[in-house]
């Protein structure tokens, strides 16, 4: 019985420690199937380390002098080295599952297959044989605690307890048992263990409580933009950015600075604070790894210099808080005024780590301002990656607004702008023209209802034919699906053009801003005219050319470029903070 218990302890204790390590991984939400491979690699390192020590005269003298206390120290040191290299080997699984997004099950199985082969390869190099043993003696002769080791005559009977647990025992066995108890208490009886289990069982709830869900991964992202204002274009950008960030790490804490935090939290299931509440967003900047400014055209003063200064200030604050700063799939300009341009260039050069742009015109604007320090890449608007809603959902939306899903329609997307009133009649006459010539019902869509609804209603009221005025649906994918059914889309709003281009809809752009012209040029479409040039003959001709264009166009290239925004964000997140 004594022999059976001793052998059971020798073989069971290492398995208990490894099993507990598996419990830690499982409780934290990671499936670690590479435990056997880690054991094999760690055991190999342990034996190899002892072989190296045995080449030292100092270690050999300890053995010859019978200094068993020092030898127990050597044993514990060997355990630490083996554990450290086992942990290093396990980082391969971390790299595969976190950085490469590989399946954890497949990664663990691969490491289990690789470890024995790798160990055998090294053994053949070291010993030129298929097994690796200590240079002299074995584990029992070097590290086993016996009666003679303790100065007790070998014929002395220590009783059942002494013979079982003291004689012919290894200190490592009891160290492992103690470690097992400590780790069990740590996992189930401490605050750290509670948080670890919480992260594994419900990472989103843990993130909501302010916990770092992946301490070895990323600390979180704070997104700043023109969100929560009811603009379908800006909300589509946010939806696309969130999808890309969650593709990097679905459990990563994400917070959004919004004009309507409650609505943003409800719609996108992320944390949100008000854009004008620095007492709320400054602590988040201190915690976040990455600050995302964008997308959209935030760096411009065409609408307001206050807006430009606000977004530059948030960039500067995020940089001061220690965040990596990325301007994400954005448009730049126009920035007017020499002082504003110098101030903008100074902030971007000092505080921004990476800029991805949605078209070439923005790159030229940055170059003209002298922005050279951040890495700048022309990608595409992330909203291009959004998919249309299902056909059934789109048909239901049409029917709910008294529209025939199989009808013929022309969409007009207008927005308030200076001097638009001088050209509104020409736009209305064009809508009347496509109705009489092609039998298309004009549908006016307010992409940002709070601002655009009035001008679209005004235009519709000037027509004698049947028209429909719709606020853009809250679901941007529904808007994109609706655009698939249009015979032509005449738009001032940039994101209406982006939505429509994602499904290859016929586009005629009325450019009120260089960003509209720049996008159409980047898309390779020539059906674009300046607002100042809009007359009935010119706009009718543009619409006819758009409808009669023989060659379809594809945005596959731009969608590929839009996906590079995610790559840039991933690179910044993986950099040490």
C-alpha positions as CSV (number, residue, x, y, z in Angstrom):
1,X,0.0,0.0,0.0
2,X,2.9,2.4,0.8
3,X,4.4,1.8,-2.6
4,X,1.0,2.3,-4.3
5,X,0.3,5.6,-2.6
6,X,3.8,6.9,-3.3
7,X,3.6,6.1,-7.0
8,X,0.1,7.6,-7.2
9,X,1.4,10.9,-5.7
10,X,4.4,11.0,-8.1
11,X,2.2,10.6,-11.2
12,X,-1.0,12.2,-10.1
13,X,0.3,15.5,-8.8
14,X,1.7,16.8,-12.1
15,X,-1.5,15.9,-13.8
16,X,-3.5,17.8,-11.1
17,X,-1.4,20.9,-11.7
18,X,-1.9,20.7,-15.5
19,X,-5.6,20.1,-15.0
20,X,-5.8,23.2,-12.8
21,X,-4.0,25.2,-15.4
22,X,-6.7,24.0,-17.9
23,X,-9.4,25.1,-15.4
24,X,-7.8,28.6,-15.3
25,X,-7.8,28.8,-19.1
26,X,-11.4,27.5,-19.4
27,X,-12.7,29.8,-16.7
28,X,-11.1,32.8,-18.5
29,X,-12.9,31.8,-21.7
30,X,-10.0,30.1,-23.5
31,X,-10.1,26.4,-24.6
32,X,-6.5,25.2,-24.0
33,X,-6.2,21.8,-25.6
34,X,-2.4,22.1,-25.8
35,X,-1.9,21.0,-22.2
36,X,-0.3,17.6,-23.1
37,X,2.1,19.3,-25.6
38,X,3.0,21.9,-22.9
39,X,3.8,19.1,-20.4
40,X,6.0,17.2,-22.9
41,X,7.9,20.4,-23.8
42,X,8.3,21.4,-20.2
43,X,9.5,17.9,-19.2
44,X,12.1,18.0,-22.0
45,X,13.4,21.4,-20.8
46,X,13.6,20.1,-17.2
47,X,15.8,17.1,-18.1
48,X,17.9,19.2,-20.4
49,X,18.5,21.8,-17.7
50,X,19.6,19.2,-15.3
51,X,22.0,17.7,-17.9
52,X,23.5,21.2,-18.3
53,X,23.9,21.6,-14.5
54,X,25.6,18.2,-14.2
55,X,28.4,19.5,-16.4
56,X,29.3,21.9,-13.6
57,X,31.8,20.8,-11.0
58,X,30.0,22.8,-8.3
59,X,26.8,20.8,-8.8
60,X,28.7,17.5,-8.9
61,X,30.4,18.4,-5.7
62,X,27.0,19.0,-4.0
63,X,26.0,15.5,-5.0
64,X,29.3,14.0,-3.8
65,X,29.1,15.8,-0.4
66,X,25.5,14.7,0.1
67,X,24.3,18.3,0.5
68,X,20.6,17.3,0.1
69,X,19.2,20.7,1.0
70,X,21.1,22.3,-1.9
71,X,20.0,19.5,-4.2
72,X,16.4,20.2,-3.3
73,X,17.1,23.8,-4.3
74,X,18.4,22.5,-7.7
75,X,15.2,20.5,-8.0
76,X,13.0,23.5,-7.4
77,X,15.0,25.7,-9.8
78,X,14.6,23.0,-12.5
79,X,10.8,23.1,-11.9
80,X,10.8,26.8,-12.4
81,X,12.8,26.7,-15.6
82,X,10.6,23.9,-17.0
83,X,7.4,25.8,-16.1
84,X,8.8,29.0,-17.6
85,X,9.6,27.3,-20.9
86,X,6.3,25.5,-20.9
87,X,4.5,28.9,-20.5
88,X,6.7,30.2,-23.4
89,X,5.6,27.3,-25.6
90,X,1.9,28.0,-24.7
91,X,2.3,31.5,-26.1
92,X,2.2,29.9,-29.5
93,X,-1.4,29.1,-28.8
94,X,-2.0,32.7,-27.7
95,X,-0.4,34.1,-30.8
96,X,-2.4,31.8,-33.0
97,X,-5.8,32.5,-31.4
98,X,-5.4,36.2,-30.5
99,X,-3.2,37.6,-33.3
100,X,-4.0,35.3,-36.1
101,X,-7.6,34.7,-35.0
102,X,-7.2,30.9,-35.5
103,X,-9.6,28.4,-34.0
104,X,-8.5,27.5,-30.4
105,X,-9.4,23.9,-30.8
106,X,-7.4,23.5,-34.0
107,X,-4.5,25.5,-32.5
108,X,-4.3,23.4,-29.4
109,X,-4.5,20.1,-31.3
110,X,-1.7,21.3,-33.6
111,X,0.6,22.1,-30.6
112,X,-0.1,18.7,-29.1
113,X,1.1,17.1,-32.4
114,X,4.0,19.5,-32.8
115,X,5.4,19.2,-29.2
116,X,6.5,15.5,-29.3
117,X,8.0,15.9,-32.8
118,X,9.8,19.1,-31.8
119,X,11.2,17.5,-28.6
120,X,12.3,14.3,-30.4
121,X,14.1,16.6,-33.0
122,X,16.0,18.4,-30.3
123,X,16.8,15.1,-28.5
124,X,18.4,13.7,-31.6
125,X,20.5,16.9,-31.9
126,X,21.5,16.9,-28.2
127,X,22.0,13.2,-27.5
128,X,21.9,11.6,-30.9
129,X,19.4,9.1,-29.6
130,X,15.6,8.8,-29.1
131,X,15.6,9.4,-25.3
132,X,17.1,12.1,-23.1
133,X,18.4,11.1,-19.7
134,X,20.5,12.7,-17.0
135,X,24.2,12.6,-17.6
136,X,24.8,10.7,-14.3
137,X,22.4,8.9,-12.1
138,X,18.7,9.4,-12.2
139,X,16.1,11.5,-10.4
140,X,15.9,9.1,-7.5
141,X,19.6,9.2,-6.8
142,X,19.8,13.0,-7.0
143,X,16.6,14.3,-5.6
144,X,14.7,11.6,-3.6
145,X,14.5,12.2,0.1
146,X,15.3,9.0,2.0
147,X,16.0,8.0,5.6
148,X,19.7,8.2,5.1
149,X,19.3,11.7,3.6
150,X,17.7,12.8,6.9
151,X,20.3,11.1,9.0
152,X,18.0,8.2,10.0
153,X,19.1,4.6,10.0
154,X,17.6,2.8,7.1
155,X,16.4,0.0,9.3
156,X,14.4,2.3,11.5
157,X,10.6,1.9,11.1
158,X,8.9,5.3,10.6
159,X,5.4,3.8,10.8
160,X,2.9,3.9,8.0
161,X,2.8,7.7,7.7
162,X,6.6,8.2,7.8
163,X,7.3,5.3,5.4
164,X,4.6,6.6,3.0
165,X,5.0,10.4,3.0
166,X,8.6,10.9,4.2
167,X,10.8,8.0,3.1
168,X,11.5,7.8,-0.6
169,X,9.5,11.0,-1.4
170,X,10.2,14.1,-3.5
171,X,10.0,17.6,-2.2
172,X,8.5,18.6,-5.6
173,X,5.5,16.4,-4.8
174,X,4.6,18.5,-1.8
175,X,5.4,21.7,-3.4
176,X,3.0,20.8,-6.2
177,X,0.3,19.8,-3.7
178,X,0.8,23.2,-1.9
179,X,0.6,25.0,-5.3
180,X,-2.5,23.2,-6.2
181,X,-4.2,24.3,-2.9
182,X,-3.0,27.9,-3.4
183,X,-4.2,28.1,-7.0
184,X,-7.6,26.6,-6.0
185,X,-8.0,29.3,-3.3
186,X,-6.9,31.9,-5.8
187,X,-9.5,30.9,-8.4
188,X,-12.5,30.4,-6.1
189,X,-11.9,32.5,-3.0
190,X,-10.3,35.8,-4.2
191,X,-11.4,38.9,-6.0
192,X,-8.9,38.0,-8.8
193,X,-10.5,34.6,-9.3
194,X,-14.0,36.1,-9.3
195,X,-13.1,38.5,-12.0
196,X,-11.3,35.8,-14.0
197,X,-14.4,33.7,-14.0
198,X,-16.6,36.7,-14.8
199,X,-14.5,37.5,-17.8
200,X,-14.8,34.0,-19.0
201,X,-18.5,33.5,-18.5
202,X,-19.7,37.0,-19.5
203,X,-17.0,39.2,-21.0
204,X,-19.4,41.9,-22.0
205,X,-20.8,42.2,-18.5
206,X,-17.2,42.3,-17.2
207,X,-16.3,45.1,-19.6
208,X,-19.4,47.0,-18.5
209,X,-18.1,46.8,-14.9
210,X,-14.9,48.4,-16.1
211,X,-12.8,45.2,-15.9
212,X,-10.0,44.6,-18.4
213,X,-11.4,41.6,-20.3
214,X,-8.2,40.7,-22.0
215,X,-5.3,41.9,-19.9
216,X,-2.9,40.2,-22.4
217,X,-4.8,41.6,-25.3
218,X,-6.3,45.1,-25.7
219,X,-7.5,47.6,-23.2
220,X,-10.3,49.0,-25.3
221,X,-11.3,51.6,-27.9
222,X,-12.9,55.0,-27.6
223,X,-14.6,56.2,-30.8
224,X,-15.3,59.9,-31.4
225,X,-17.4,61.2,-34.3
226,X,-20.7,62.9,-35.3
227,X,-22.8,60.1,-33.9
228,X,-26.2,60.2,-32.2
229,X,-27.5,63.1,-34.4
230,X,-29.8,61.0,-36.5
231,X,-27.6,61.2,-39.6
232,X,-27.9,57.8,-41.4
233,X,-24.6,58.3,-43.0
234,X,-22.7,58.9,-39.8
235,X,-24.6,56.1,-38.1
236,X,-23.7,53.7,-40.9
237,X,-20.0,54.6,-40.5
238,X,-20.2,53.8,-36.8
239,X,-21.9,50.5,-37.5
240,X,-19.2,49.6,-40.0
241,X,-16.4,50.6,-37.6
242,X,-17.8,48.6,-34.8
243,X,-18.1,45.6,-37.0
244,X,-14.5,45.9,-38.0
245,X,-13.3,46.4,-34.4
246,X,-15.3,43.4,-33.1
247,X,-13.7,41.3,-35.9
248,X,-10.4,42.1,-34.2
249,X,-11.7,41.1,-30.8
250,X,-15.4,40.5,-30.2
251,X,-15.0,41.0,-26.4
252,X,-12.9,44.2,-26.6
253,X,-14.5,47.0,-24.6
254,X,-15.7,49.8,-26.9
255,X,-17.0,53.2,-26.0
256,X,-18.6,55.8,-28.3
257,X,-18.7,59.6,-27.7
258,X,-22.2,60.4,-28.9
259,X,-24.7,63.2,-29.0
260,X,-27.3,60.7,-27.7
261,X,-25.5,58.2,-25.5
262,X,-28.7,56.4,-24.5
263,X,-29.7,55.7,-28.1
264,X,-26.2,54.7,-29.0
265,X,-26.0,52.2,-26.2
266,X,-29.4,50.8,-27.1
267,X,-28.7,50.5,-30.9
268,X,-25.1,49.3,-30.9
269,X,-24.7,47.5,-27.5
270,X,-21.5,49.5,-26.6
271,X,-20.7,51.9,-23.8
272,X,-21.4,55.5,-24.6
273,X,-20.8,59.0,-23.1
274,X,-21.8,62.4,-24.2
275,X,-19.5,64.2,-26.6
276,X,-19.5,67.3,-24.4
277,X,-18.9,65.6,-21.1
278,X,-15.1,65.6,-20.5
279,X,-15.6,64.3,-17.0
280,X,-17.0,61.1,-18.6
281,X,-14.8,60.7,-21.6
282,X,-11.4,61.7,-20.1
283,X,-11.3,58.7,-17.7
284,X,-12.1,56.5,-20.7
285,X,-9.2,58.0,-22.7
286,X,-6.9,57.2,-19.8
287,X,-8.0,53.5,-19.9
288,X,-8.3,53.0,-23.7
289,X,-5.6,51.6,-25.9
290,X,-6.9,53.2,-29.1
291,X,-8.7,56.5,-29.8
292,X,-10.6,56.5,-33.1
293,X,-11.5,59.8,-34.7
294,X,-13.9,59.3,-37.5
295,X,-15.0,58.4,-39.9
296,X,-16.7,61.0,-42.0
297,X,-15.4,64.5,-42.6
298,X,-14.6,65.8,-39.1
299,X,-11.4,67.8,-40.0
300,X,-13.1,70.6,-41.9
301,X,-14.4,74.1,-41.1
302,X,-16.8,74.5,-43.9
303,X,-19.7,73.9,-41.5
304,X,-18.1,75.4,-38.4
305,X,-14.7,76.3,-37.0
306,X,-15.9,75.3,-33.6
307,X,-16.5,71.8,-34.9
308,X,-12.9,71.6,-36.3
309,X,-11.4,72.9,-33.0
310,X,-13.5,70.4,-31.0
311,X,-12.3,67.3,-32.9
312,X,-8.7,68.6,-32.8
313,X,-9.0,69.0,-29.1
314,X,-10.3,65.5,-28.6
315,X,-7.3,64.2,-30.6
316,X,-4.9,66.2,-28.5
317,X,-6.5,65.0,-25.2
318,X,-6.4,61.4,-26.3
319,X,-2.8,61.6,-27.2
320,X,-2.1,63.3,-23.8
321,X,-3.9,60.4,-22.1
322,X,-1.6,57.9,-23.7
323,X,-3.9,56.5,-26.4
324,X,-2.8,55.5,-29.8
325,X,-4.7,57.8,-32.1
326,X,-6.2,56.8,-35.5
327,X,-8.2,58.8,-37.9
328,X,-10.4,56.1,-39.4
329,X,-11.5,56.0,-43.1
330,X,-12.1,59.7,-43.0
331,X,-12.3,62.7,-45.3
332,X,-10.3,65.8,-44.8
333,X,-11.2,69.4,-45.6
334,X,-11.8,71.9,-46.8
335,X,-9.9,73.7,-44.0
336,X,-9.9,77.4,-44.8
337,X,-7.8,80.1,-43.2
338,X,-4.0,79.9,-42.9
339,X,-4.1,79.9,-39.1
340,X,-6.6,77.0,-39.0
341,X,-4.5,75.0,-41.5
342,X,-1.3,75.5,-39.5
343,X,-3.0,74.6,-36.3
344,X,-4.6,71.5,-37.8
345,X,-1.2,70.3,-39.3
346,X,0.5,70.9,-36.0
347,X,-2.0,68.8,-34.0
348,X,-2.1,66.0,-36.6
349,X,1.7,65.8,-36.9
350,X,2.2,65.7,-33.1
351,X,-0.8,63.6,-31.9
352,X,-1.9,61.2,-34.6
353,X,-0.3,57.7,-35.1
354,X,-2.2,56.6,-38.2
355,X,-4.6,58.1,-40.8
356,X,-6.6,56.1,-43.3
357,X,-8.5,58.2,-45.9
358,X,-11.5,57.5,-48.0
359,X,-10.3,59.1,-51.2
360,X,-7.2,60.7,-52.9
361,X,-8.5,64.3,-52.5
362,X,-8.1,64.1,-48.8
363,X,-4.5,62.9,-49.1
364,X,-3.7,66.0,-51.3
365,X,-5.4,68.2,-48.7
366,X,-3.2,66.8,-45.9
367,X,-0.1,67.2,-48.1
368,X,-1.0,70.8,-48.8
369,X,-1.3,71.5,-45.1
370,X,2.0,69.9,-44.4
371,X,0.8,66.8,-42.5
372,X,3.7,64.3,-42.9
373,X,4.3,62.6,-39.5
374,X,1.5,60.1,-39.2
375,X,1.5,57.1,-41.5
376,X,-1.2,57.9,-44.2
377,X,-3.0,55.4,-46.3
378,X,-5.8,55.9,-48.8
379,X,-8.3,53.1,-48.1
380,X,-12.1,53.7,-48.5
381,X,-15.1,54.6,-46.4
382,X,-15.9,51.7,-44.0
383,X,-19.7,52.1,-44.8
384,X,-19.0,50.4,-48.2
385,X,-18.8,47.1,-46.3
386,X,-22.4,47.2,-45.1
387,X,-24.7,44.7,-46.7
388,X,-28.2,45.5,-47.9
389,X,-31.2,44.2,-46.0
390,X,-33.0,41.1,-47.2
391,X,-35.4,41.4,-50.1
392,X,-38.4,40.5,-47.8
393,X,-37.5,43.2,-45.3
394,X,-37.1,45.8,-48.1
395,X,-40.5,44.8,-49.7
396,X,-42.1,45.1,-46.3
397,X,-40.7,48.6,-45.9
398,X,-42.0,49.6,-49.3
399,X,-45.5,48.3,-48.6
400,X,-45.6,50.0,-45.2
401,X,-44.9,53.3,-47.0
402,X,-47.6,52.7,-49.7
403,X,-45.0,51.8,-52.3
404,X,-45.2,48.9,-54.8
405,X,-42.1,46.8,-54.3
406,X,-42.1,46.1,-58.1
407,X,-42.6,49.8,-59.0
408,X,-40.3,52.1,-60.9
409,X,-38.6,54.8,-58.9
410,X,-36.1,57.6,-59.0
411,X,-34.5,58.6,-55.7
412,X,-33.6,62.2,-54.8
413,X,-31.5,62.9,-51.7
414,X,-31.3,66.6,-50.9
415,X,-29.8,68.5,-48.1
416,X,-30.0,72.2,-47.0
417,X,-27.1,74.2,-48.4
418,X,-26.3,77.8,-49.3
419,X,-27.6,78.8,-52.8
420,X,-29.6,75.6,-53.1
421,X,-32.8,77.6,-53.4
422,X,-31.4,79.1,-56.7
423,X,-31.2,75.6,-58.2
424,X,-34.1,73.8,-56.4
425,X,-36.5,74.4,-59.3
426,X,-34.1,72.8,-61.8
427,X,-34.0,69.7,-59.5
428,X,-37.8,69.6,-59.2
429,X,-38.1,70.0,-63.0
430,X,-35.7,67.1,-63.5
431,X,-37.8,64.9,-61.1
432,X,-40.9,65.8,-63.2
433,X,-38.9,65.0,-66.4
434,X,-38.0,61.5,-65.3
435,X,-41.6,60.9,-64.2
436,X,-43.0,61.9,-67.6
437,X,-40.3,60.4,-69.8
438,X,-39.5,57.2,-68.0
439,X,-42.5,56.7,-65.8
440,X,-40.4,56.9,-62.6
441,X,-42.0,57.9,-59.3
442,X,-39.8,60.5,-57.5
443,X,-38.9,59.4,-54.0
444,X,-37.3,62.1,-51.8
445,X,-35.3,60.6,-48.9
446,X,-34.0,62.7,-46.0
447,X,-30.8,61.0,-45.0
448,X,-30.5,63.2,-41.9
449,X,-34.2,63.7,-41.1
450,X,-33.8,66.5,-38.5
451,X,-32.0,68.7,-41.1
452,X,-33.1,67.3,-44.5
453,X,-36.8,66.6,-44.2
454,X,-38.0,70.1,-44.7
455,X,-36.0,70.7,-48.0
456,X,-37.1,67.4,-49.4
457,X,-40.8,68.1,-48.5
458,X,-40.5,71.5,-50.1
459,X,-39.2,70.0,-53.4
460,X,-41.9,67.3,-53.4
461,X,-44.6,69.9,-52.9
462,X,-43.5,71.7,-56.0
463,X,-44.3,68.6,-58.2
464,X,-47.7,67.8,-59.6
465,X,-47.1,64.1,-60.1
466,X,-47.2,61.6,-57.3
467,X,-44.2,61.8,-55.0
468,X,-43.1,60.1,-51.8
469,X,-41.1,61.7,-49.0
470,X,-39.3,59.4,-46.6
471,X,-37.0,59.9,-43.6
472,X,-34.1,57.4,-44.0
473,X,-34.8,54.2,-42.0
474,X,-32.8,53.8,-38.8
475,X,-31.5,50.6,-40.2
476,X,-28.8,51.7,-42.8
477,X,-29.0,48.2,-44.4
478,X,-32.7,48.8,-45.2
479,X,-31.7,52.1,-46.9
480,X,-29.1,50.3,-49.0
481,X,-31.7,47.6,-49.9
482,X,-34.1,50.3,-50.9
483,X,-31.5,51.8,-53.2
484,X,-31.2,48.5,-55.0
485,X,-34.7,49.0,-56.4
486,X,-34.0,52.5,-57.8
487,X,-33.6,53.1,-61.5
488,X,-31.5,56.2,-60.7
489,X,-30.3,58.0,-57.6
490,X,-29.7,61.8,-57.7
491,X,-28.0,62.8,-54.5
492,X,-26.3,65.7,-52.8
493,X,-25.5,63.6,-49.6
494,X,-22.2,61.8,-49.9
495,X,-23.3,58.7,-47.9
496,X,-26.3,58.2,-50.1
497,X,-23.8,57.9,-52.9
498,X,-21.7,55.5,-50.8
499,X,-24.7,53.4,-49.9
500,X,-25.9,53.2,-53.5
501,X,-22.4,52.5,-54.9
502,X,-22.1,49.5,-52.5
503,X,-24.8,47.8,-54.5
504,X,-23.9,49.2,-57.9
505,X,-27.0,51.5,-58.2
506,X,-26.9,54.2,-61.0
507,X,-25.6,57.4,-59.5
508,X,-25.9,61.1,-60.5
509,X,-24.1,63.3,-58.0
510,X,-24.8,67.0,-57.3
511,X,-21.6,68.2,-55.6
512,X,-21.9,70.9,-53.0
513,X,-18.5,69.9,-51.4
514,X,-15.2,68.7,-52.8
515,X,-15.7,65.4,-50.8
516,X,-18.6,64.5,-53.2
517,X,-16.5,65.2,-56.3
518,X,-13.5,63.4,-54.8
519,X,-15.6,60.3,-54.0
520,X,-17.1,60.1,-57.5
521,X,-13.6,60.4,-59.0
522,X,-12.2,57.8,-56.7
523,X,-15.1,55.5,-57.6
524,X,-14.3,56.1,-61.3
525,X,-17.8,57.6,-62.1
526,X,-18.1,60.7,-64.2
527,X,-21.8,61.5,-63.6
528,X,-21.2,64.4,-61.2
529,X,-21.8,68.1,-61.5
530,X,-21.3,71.1,-59.3
531,X,-24.3,72.6,-57.5
532,X,-23.5,75.9,-59.1
533,X,-23.8,74.4,-62.5
534,X,-27.2,72.8,-62.0
535,X,-29.9,73.8,-64.6
536,X,-32.8,71.7,-65.8
537,X,-31.1,70.9,-69.2
538,X,-27.8,70.0,-67.6
539,X,-29.2,67.9,-64.8
540,X,-31.7,66.1,-67.1
541,X,-28.8,65.3,-69.4
542,X,-26.7,64.0,-66.5
543,X,-29.6,61.8,-65.3
544,X,-30.2,60.4,-68.8
545,X,-26.5,59.6,-69.2
546,X,-26.5,57.9,-65.9
547,X,-29.5,55.7,-66.8
548,X,-28.2,54.9,-70.2
549,X,-24.6,54.1,-69.2
550,X,-24.0,50.7,-70.7
551,X,-21.1,49.5,-68.5
552,X,-21.9,48.5,-64.9
553,X,-19.4,49.4,-62.3
554,X,-18.0,47.6,-59.3
555,X,-16.8,48.7,-55.9
556,X,-15.0,45.5,-55.1
557,X,-11.7,47.3,-55.2
558,X,-13.0,49.9,-52.7
559,X,-14.4,47.3,-50.4
560,X,-11.1,45.6,-50.3
561,X,-9.5,48.9,-49.4
562,X,-12.1,49.6,-46.8
563,X,-11.2,46.4,-45.1
564,X,-7.6,47.7,-44.7
565,X,-9.0,50.1,-42.0
566,X,-9.4,47.1,-39.8
567,X,-5.8,46.0,-40.4
568,X,-4.5,49.5,-39.5
569,X,-6.5,49.5,-36.2
570,X,-5.3,46.0,-35.4
571,X,-1.6,47.1,-35.8
572,X,-2.1,49.9,-33.4
573,X,-3.9,47.8,-30.9
574,X,-1.1,45.2,-30.9
575,X,1.6,47.8,-30.2
576,X,2.6,48.1,-26.5
577,X,0.9,51.0,-24.8
